Amino acid sequence: MAERYVMSIDQGTNSTRCILFDHRGRLVSVAQKEHQQHFPRPGWVEHDAVEIWQNLCRVVPEALSDAGVDTGQVAAVGLANQRETTVLWDRRTGAPLGRAIVWQDTRTAPLVEDLRKDPGEEFFLQRCCLPPSTYFSALRLRWLFDHVKRLQQRAVDGEVLCGTMESWLIWNLTGGTDGGLHITDATNASRTMLMNIHTLAWDEELLAFFGVPRSMLPEIRSSAETYGDARSLLPGVALTAALGDQQAALFGQTCFSPGEAKCTYGTGSFLLLNTGGDVVRSRHGLLTTVAYKIGNQRPAYALEGSIAVTGALVQWFRDRLGLISSAPEIETLARTVEDNGGCYIVPAFSGLFAPRWRSDARGVIVGLTSYITKGHLARAVLEATGWQTREVVDAMNADSSVPLQQLKVDGGMTADNLLMQFVADVLDVPVVRPLVAETVSLGAAYAAGLASGYWPDLEVLRRNWHRAAQWLPAMDPGLREAEYDNWQRAVERSLGWARPPRSAEPGPPK
């Protein structure tokens, strides 16, 4: 009998990937295609949803061909996706109504400030456990309703569908205008500010507040169950999982028990701590989110610390400053000096996310002297990721009854050994990287395989996890805390750069 595989589709911020995995969780083939980033105005970030669908139509056949596999050997398909990015399309024609608005987009900042004053954060935190932020989908829907003529009326009339990228792709895969499924899963729905975190259903009060008609929203399903069969691209293959990319990474890292945590280092960085069946409401600026929901089982929840800019800072260093020609060169350049020379970079390009939630913060470089070289700047770029991670972990330790004992890491930046050692040093805990680095894709595959019976249970998935590298803390504690104090002072400069009148200061979630 021919070998069977699970297919994972990872629709990310910069590209779409298709990966095949075998029973041991090993990568068999991968195909990837980048899509264009659109920046029509300062603070605006957009994607072309049609381009993303077309890219998926290219990478799926390529991954199958490279592995010498036909669709009959694909046991199931799981999807992971960039979470809060919002796309609207015409129910009748299937055409998107403009470009998708990406999670990094900050055009809704004035609305955020208004909502923090009235009705105030507590109104939202009680229902969805999310503070008003440019990060989430509901504010983008409200902005579109306010700025696109007749859009809200068309939505009320049932002419418009909306969702995050997994909803758009599933709809197209299952038939599109000819009966396509309009669904999402609880992890993605939990990032919209429209789902009640306790009931996992669209919240009537939130829908009414934002003026979002329920008819345009996808049906909320669990993260792992049989949704239906694909009708295009993979005809007859079952779609059995969907998760937001960071929850997929938590699942791929097999963080199935309360207290286990992972951090994905990509364009931004996202640290999730499994809190089990408890909805732990953060008092220190973190987000409460659905970690995953398997079939009819109770959902697992997580605390999340979202960092807007980490890998994007390396890209800025490469593309805007031109100090390196490729991202991996930053480690080599940073190793030309012993330390940062007193230079710190706070990359608040999109404001600051967790734990501060200050959309008015602006990026700063402090400590510049004639002594500073591009090597010191390179080290400051990498250290900015470490210090931002430290801030999030401090908040998690304050919210959780069990301090972090170990951090599992994944994502492209984990190839930088200097950075990973620095993260271990500033957290004072071991940092471990798995053998399979594609944990977002692996998590979507694991969930799909569980739902389809390809894998029998979570323990089998745990046994598939193997450590590839480990970094142990080695920094002198006194030096670590002194450097952290310097970083905190740099952040205060960032917060003070565009500080609004004191009466309008937003502050972190309570």
C-alpha positions in Angstrom: 0.0 0.0 0.0 1.3 3.5 -0.9 2.5 5.7 1.9 0.0 8.3 3.1 0.8 11.8 4.3 -0.8 14.8 6.0 -0.6 18.1 4.1 -0.2 21.4 5.9 -1.0 24.8 4.3 0.7 27.7 6.1 -0.6 31.0 4.9 1.7 33.5 6.5 2.4 37.3 6.5 5.0 37.1 3.8 4.4 33.8 2.0 2.2 30.7 1.5 3.7 27.3 2.1 2.6 23.8 1.4 4.3 21.0 3.4 3.8 17.2 3.4 4.6 15.3 6.7 4.8 11.6 7.3 3.8 9.5 10.3 6.9 10.4 12.3 6.2 14.1 11.8 9.1 14.4 9.3 9.1 16.9 6.5 8.7 15.2 3.2 8.4 18.1 0.7 7.9 21.8 0.9 6.9 24.5 -1.7 6.7 28.2 -0.9 5.7 31.3 -2.7 6.0 34.9 -1.4 3.3 37.5 -2.0 3.6 41.2 -2.4 3.3 43.6 0.6 1.4 46.8 -0.2 2.0 50.0 1.8 -0.4 52.5 0.2 -0.1 55.1 3.1 2.1 55.4 6.2 0.9 52.8 8.7 -1.2 50.9 6.1 -0.3 47.3 5.3 -2.3 45.3 2.7 -2.3 42.0 0.9 -4.0 40.9 -2.3 -6.2 37.9 -1.4 -6.5 36.8 -5.0 -2.7 36.6 -5.3 -2.6 34.5 -2.1 -5.2 32.1 -3.5 -3.2 31.9 -6.8 0.0 31.2 -4.9 -1.7 28.3 -3.1 -2.8 26.9 -6.4 0.9 26.9 -7.4 2.5 25.5 -4.2 0.2 22.6 -3.6 0.9 20.8 -7.0 4.6 21.6 -6.5 4.8 20.0 -3.1 3.0 16.9 -4.4 5.2 16.7 -7.4 8.4 17.1 -5.4 7.4 14.2 -3.2 6.1 12.0 -6.0 2.7 11.9 -4.3 -0.8 12.1 -5.7 -3.9 13.5 -4.0 -5.0 9.9 -3.1 -2.1 9.7 -0.7 -3.0 12.8 1.2 -4.9 11.6 4.3 -6.0 15.1 5.4 -5.2 18.8 5.1 -4.7 21.3 7.9 -4.4 25.1 7.6 -2.5 27.6 9.6 -2.8 31.3 8.9 -1.9 34.9 9.7 -4.6 35.5 12.2 -6.0 39.0 12.4 -5.6 39.9 8.7 -9.1 40.7 7.4 -10.5 40.0 4.0 -14.0 40.8 2.6 -15.5 39.3 -0.6 -18.6 39.3 -2.6 -20.8 36.3 -1.8 -22.1 36.1 -5.4 -18.9 36.7 -7.5 -16.2 35.6 -5.1 -14.2 38.8 -5.8 -12.5 40.4 -2.8 -13.8 43.9 -2.0 -10.4 45.6 -2.0 -7.2 44.3 -0.5 -7.0 42.5 2.8 -6.0 44.6 5.7 -3.0 43.0 7.5 -2.6 42.5 11.2 0.3 45.0 11.2 -1.9 47.8 9.9 -2.4 50.8 12.2 -5.0 52.9 10.4 -7.5 52.2 13.2 -5.4 54.0 15.8 -7.8 56.9 16.3 -10.7 54.5 16.8 -8.6 52.6 19.4 -8.2 55.8 21.4 -11.9 56.5 21.2 -12.9 53.1 22.4 -10.5 53.2 25.4 -12.4 56.3 26.6 -15.9 55.1 25.7 -17.0 52.4 26.5 -13.6 51.7 28.0 -11.5 48.5 28.0 -13.5 46.7 30.6 -16.5 46.4 28.2 -14.4 44.4 25.8 -12.2 42.5 28.3 -15.3 41.0 30.0 -16.5 39.5 26.7 -13.5 38.7 24.5 -10.6 39.3 26.8 -9.0 41.6 24.2 -8.3 45.3 24.7 -9.0 47.8 21.9 -6.0 47.6 19.6 -5.1 48.2 15.9 -4.2 44.5 16.0 -7.7 43.0 15.9 -10.2 42.4 13.1 -13.4 44.1 14.4 -11.9 47.5 14.3 -10.9 47.0 10.7 -14.4 46.0 9.9 -15.8 49.1 11.6 -13.2 51.3 9.7 -14.2 49.8 6.4 -17.9 50.3 7.1 -17.1 54.0 7.9 -15.0 54.6 4.8 -16.4 52.4 2.0 -19.7 53.6 0.6 -22.7 51.2 1.1 -20.4 48.5 2.4 -22.3 48.1 5.7 -25.7 48.0 4.0 -24.4 45.4 1.5 -23.2 43.3 4.5 -26.6 43.7 6.2 -28.3 42.6 2.9 -26.2 39.4 2.9 -24.1 40.3 -0.1 -20.7 40.3 1.7 -18.6 37.6 3.4 -15.7 38.3 5.7 -13.1 36.3 7.5 -9.4 35.8 8.1 -7.2 34.1 5.6 -8.2 30.5 6.5 -11.8 31.3 5.9 -11.0 32.8 2.5 -8.9 29.7 1.5 -11.4 27.1 2.8 -14.2 28.8 1.0 -12.3 28.7 -2.3 -11.0 25.1 -1.7 -14.6 23.8 -1.0 -16.3 25.3 -4.0 -16.3 29.1 -3.6 -19.4 30.6 -5.2 -20.7 27.0 -5.8 -21.4 26.1 -2.2 -18.0 26.9 -0.6 -17.9 26.4 3.2 -17.7 29.7 5.1 -16.1 28.6 8.4 -13.4 29.6 10.9 -12.0 27.9 14.0 -12.1 29.1 17.6 -8.5 30.2 17.6 -8.9 32.6 14.7 -12.3 33.7 16.0 -10.8 34.5 19.3 -8.6 37.2 17.6 -11.5 39.2 16.1 -12.9 41.0 19.2 -16.2 39.6 18.2 -16.2 36.1 19.8 -17.1 35.5 23.5 -14.1 33.8 25.0 -16.2 31.8 27.4 -18.9 30.5 25.0 -16.8 30.3 21.8 -19.7 31.9 20.0 -20.1 35.3 18.3 -21.1 37.7 21.0 -24.3 39.6 20.3 -23.3 42.7 22.3 -20.0 43.0 20.5 -21.6 42.4 17.1 -24.2 45.2 17.9 -21.5 47.5 19.2 -19.4 47.2 16.0 -22.4 47.0 13.7 -21.3 43.7 12.2 -24.1 41.5 10.9 -23.8 37.9 11.9 -24.6 36.8 8.3 -21.3 38.0 7.0 -19.3 36.0 9.6 -18.1 32.4 9.2 -19.4 29.6 11.3 -17.1 28.9 14.3 -15.9 25.3 14.4 -13.3 23.5 16.5 -9.6 23.5 15.5 -9.6 19.8 14.5 -12.7 18.1 13.0 -13.8 17.1 9.5 -15.0 20.3 7.9 -15.6 18.8 4.4 -13.8 17.7 1.3 -11.9 20.0 -1.1 -13.6 20.4 -4.5 -10.8 22.3 -6.2 -7.1 21.9 -6.2 -7.3 18.8 -3.9 -10.6 17.2 -5.0 -11.9 14.7 -2.5 -9.3 15.3 0.1 -10.7 16.0 3.6 -10.0 19.4 5.3 -9.8 18.6 9.0 -8.0 21.4 10.8 -7.5 25.1 11.0 -5.6 27.1 13.5 -4.1 30.6 13.8 -0.4 30.4 13.1 0.8 31.0 16.6 -1.6 28.5 18.1 -0.5 26.0 15.4 3.1 26.6 16.6 2.1 25.9 20.2 0.5 22.7 19.0 3.5 21.7 16.8 5.8 22.3 19.8 3.5 19.8 21.7 2.9 22.3 24.5 -0.2 20.3 25.5 0.1 20.8 29.3 -0.5 23.9 31.4 2.7 25.8 32.0 4.4 24.8 28.7 5.4 27.7 26.5 6.8 28.5 23.1 7.9 31.6 21.3 7.9 31.9 17.5 10.5 34.4 16.2 9.4 35.6 12.8 8.3 39.0 11.4 7.0 39.7 14.9 7.4 37.3 17.8 4.6 35.6 19.7 5.0 33.9 23.1 2.2 31.6 24.2 1.8 29.9 27.5 -0.7 27.0 27.8 -3.1 27.6 30.7 -5.2 24.5 30.2 -9.0 24.8 30.6 -8.7 28.0 32.6 -9.5 31.4 31.1 -6.7 33.3 32.8 -7.4 37.0 32.5 -4.1 38.9 32.4 -3.4 41.8 34.8 -0.1 42.6 33.2 -0.7 43.4 29.6 -1.0 40.0 28.0 -3.8 38.6 25.8 -6.1 35.7 26.7 -6.7 33.5 23.7 -8.0 30.1 22.7 -5.0 27.8 22.3 -6.9 25.0 20.5 -10.1 23.0 20.6 -10.0 19.3 19.5 -13.3 18.0 18.3 -15.9 18.0 21.1 -13.3 18.3 23.8 -13.1 21.3 26.1 -11.0 24.1 24.7 -7.5 24.8 25.9 -6.6 28.4 26.5 -3.4 30.4 26.5 -1.8 33.6 27.6 -0.1 35.4 24.7 2.5 38.1 24.5 2.6 39.6 21.0 5.7 41.5 19.9 5.1 43.5 16.8 8.6 43.9 15.4 11.5 41.4 15.7 12.5 39.8 12.4 11.0 42.9 10.7 13.8 44.9 12.5 16.4 42.8 10.8 14.7 43.3 7.5 14.7 47.1 8.1 18.4 46.9 9.0 19.0 45.1 5.7 16.6 46.9 3.3 16.3 50.4 4.6 19.8 51.0 6.1 21.7 48.6 3.7 24.1 47.6 6.4 23.8 43.9 5.5 22.9 42.1 2.2 21.1 39.1 3.8 19.4 38.5 7.1 21.9 35.8 8.3 24.8 38.3 8.0 23.5 40.2 11.0 24.9 37.6 13.4 28.4 37.7 11.8 28.3 41.5 12.0 27.2 41.5 15.6 30.0 39.2 16.6 32.6 41.8 15.5 32.0 43.5 18.8 31.8 42.3 22.4 28.7 44.2 23.4 26.3 46.9 22.2 28.6 49.7 23.2 25.8 51.3 25.2 23.4 51.5 22.2 19.8 50.3 22.4 17.1 50.1 19.7 13.4 50.1 20.5 11.6 49.0 17.3 8.2 50.6 17.9 7.4 50.8 14.2 3.8 49.9 14.8 3.7 51.2 18.4 4.4 48.7 21.2 2.3 45.6 21.7 2.5 43.4 24.8 2.8 44.2 27.6 2.4 47.9 27.0 -0.2 48.3 24.2 0.9 51.8 23.2 0.0 52.6 19.6 1.5 56.1 20.1 5.0 54.8 20.9 7.7 55.4 18.2 10.9 53.7 17.5 14.1 55.1 19.0 17.9 54.5 19.0 19.5 55.7 22.2 23.1 55.8 23.4 24.7 56.9 20.1 28.3 58.1 20.4 31.1 58.4 17.9 32.3 55.0 19.3 29.3 53.2 17.9 29.9 51.1 14.7 27.6 49.1 12.5 28.6 46.1 14.6 27.2 47.7 17.7 24.0 48.5 15.8 23.7 44.9 14.6 24.0 43.7 18.2 21.4 46.2 19.4 19.0 45.0 16.7 19.3 41.4 18.0 19.2 42.4 21.6 16.0 44.3 21.1 14.3 40.9 20.4 15.8 39.5 23.6 14.7 42.4 25.8 11.2 42.4 24.3 10.9 38.7 25.1 12.1 39.4 28.7 9.3 41.9 29.2 6.7 39.4 28.0 8.0 36.6 30.2 8.1 38.9 33.2 4.4 39.6 32.6 3.6 35.9 32.2 5.4 35.0 35.4 3.4 37.7 37.2 0.1 36.4 35.8 0.8 32.6 36.1 1.2 30.6 39.3 4.1 28.7 37.8 7.2 30.6 36.6 8.6 29.7 33.2 11.1 26.9 33.5 12.0 26.4 29.8 11.1 28.1 26.5 10.6 26.2 23.3 11.5 28.3 20.2 10.9 28.2 16.5 10.8 30.5 13.5 13.5 31.8 11.2 15.3 33.9 13.8 16.2 30.8 15.8 18.9 30.0 13.3 20.8 32.9 14.9 22.8 31.3 17.7 24.0 34.6 19.2 20.3 35.7 19.5 19.2 32.5 21.1 22.0 32.6 23.6 21.1 36.1 24.5 17.4 35.1 25.0 18.5 32.3 27.3 20.8 34.8 29.2 18.1 37.5 29.7 15.4 35.0 30.6 17.7 32.9 32.9 16.0 29.7 31.6 17.0 27.1 29.0 16.0 27.8 25.4 15.4 24.8 23.2 14.8 24.4 19.5 13.1 21.3 18.0 14.4 19.1 15.2 11.6 20.2 13.0 11.7 23.9 12.7 8.5 24.3 10.8 6.3 24.1 13.9 3.5 26.3 12.5 3.0 23.9 9.6 3.6 20.9 11.8 1.0 22.0 14.3 -1.6 22.3 11.5 -0.6 18.9 10.3 -0.8 17.3 13.7 -4.3 18.7 14.3 -5.5 17.5 10.9 -3.9 14.1 11.5 -5.6 13.7 14.9 -9.0 14.6 13.4 -8.6 12.1 10.6 -7.2 9.3 12.6 -3.8 9.5 11.0 -2.3 9.9 14.5 -4.2 8.3 17.5 -3.5 10.7 20.3 -1.4 13.5 21.8 1.1 11.2 23.3 2.2 9.9 19.9 2.8 13.5 18.9 4.8 14.1 22.0 7.1 11.2 21.1 7.7 12.8 17.7 9.2 15.9 19.3 13.0 15.9 19.4 15.4 18.6 20.5 17.9 19.9 18.0 19.6 22.6 20.0 19.7 24.0 23.5 21.1 27.3 25.0 21.7 27.6 28.7 21.9 30.9 30.5 25.4 32.2 31.1 25.2 35.9 31.7 26.2 37.4 35.1 23.0 38.3 36.9 24.2 41.7 37.9 25.1 42.6 34.3 21.8 41.2 33.1 19.7 43.4 35.4 21.8 46.5 34.8 21.4 46.0 31.0 17.6 45.5 31.5 17.4 48.8 33.4 19.1 50.5 30.4 16.6 48.9 28.0 13.6 50.1 30.2 14.9 53.6 30.0 15.1 53.3 26.2 11.5 52.2 26.2 10.5 55.2 28.2 12.1 57.4 25.5 10.0 55.5 23.0 6.8 56.1 25.0 7.6 59.8 25.5 8.4 60.5 21.8 4.8 61.0 20.7 3.0 61.1 24.1 -0.5 62.4 24.0 -2.0 64.7 26.6 -2.0 62.9 29.9 -5.8 62.7 30.0 -5.8 60.7 26.8 -3.0 58.2 27.7 -4.3 54.7 26.8 -2.3 52.5 29.2 -2.1 48.7 29.1 -5.0 46.3 29.6 -6.1 46.0 33.2 
